[in-house]
Amino acid sequence: MLRLAALEKLQEIGKTKYWLNKQLGMSGQNLNRMLNNETKSIRYEVLESLCVIFGCTPNDLLVFDEDQPEGNQ
């Protein structure tokens, strides 16, 4: 299963979900769904913004977890 590792990145830089919400300017509900890997897709511009915010590449944000089947977060 492919998952977004943004929560781990937030912990690394010592910031909160609220801080990230303000940086991205998206609804809190959509942000929580995205951070909890409950969405089916992520827009390229959101992924790019996350990379800029965290100073990383998409390879650092997207993690392929072979042990976790899709649908079981």
Secondary structure by P-SEA (a helix, b strand, c coil): ccccaaaaaaaaacccaaaaaaaacccaaaaaaaaacccccccaaaaaaaaaaaccccccccccccccccccc
